[in-house]
Amino acid sequence: MTEPNQSGQLYAEVQHFYARQTHLLDGREFEGYAATFTEDGEFLHSPGRPAAKTRQGIVRELRDFHRKFDEDPVVRRHWFNMIVLDPAPDGVLNATFYALVATTRPGGRIDVSPSCVVHDVLVRENGELRTKSRRVVQDRLLFEESAVGAAS
């Protein structure tokens, strides 16, 4: 079992890592965001879109995804919370957390959607945390899966 002080330090480090990562994403600094992943990292973030692979692939995917906002002035903020960390003996860190995306448009209207569960695999490269893989599951899909299961 991890000592409470050690686990507290790790939790704070992961929170800080996620804070930096979301600031990069929300600031549309996609190269910086992709640099928080391993070179061979994988990022699956939206239903119907294939997983982006490699840092270059992540940058391409984010640029393509955000084009829909080019004519729609918005500010998007990602909120990560309720982080559960499961360290593996090999040093890999499995992280699961909740994510909300707040979107603000001119006039002050704020939409909070989607609500998601995120599954990350974190590793260390040269002592720094990096995301090896991220899989985002939108909560609305849970209802669609239930409806499909009920219909069969």
BELKABEL-V499251 format. One record per helix or strand. SS is the DSSP state (H for helix, E for strand). FROM is the first residue (numbers start at 0). TO is the last residue. If there is no record, write none. Layout:
# BELKABEL-V499251
ss:from:to
SS:FROM:TO
SS:FROM:TO
This chain:
# BELKABEL-V499251
ss:from:to
H:3:25
H:29:33
E:36:43
E:51:52
H:54:68
E:73:86
E:92:104
E:109:124
E:127:137
H:139:150
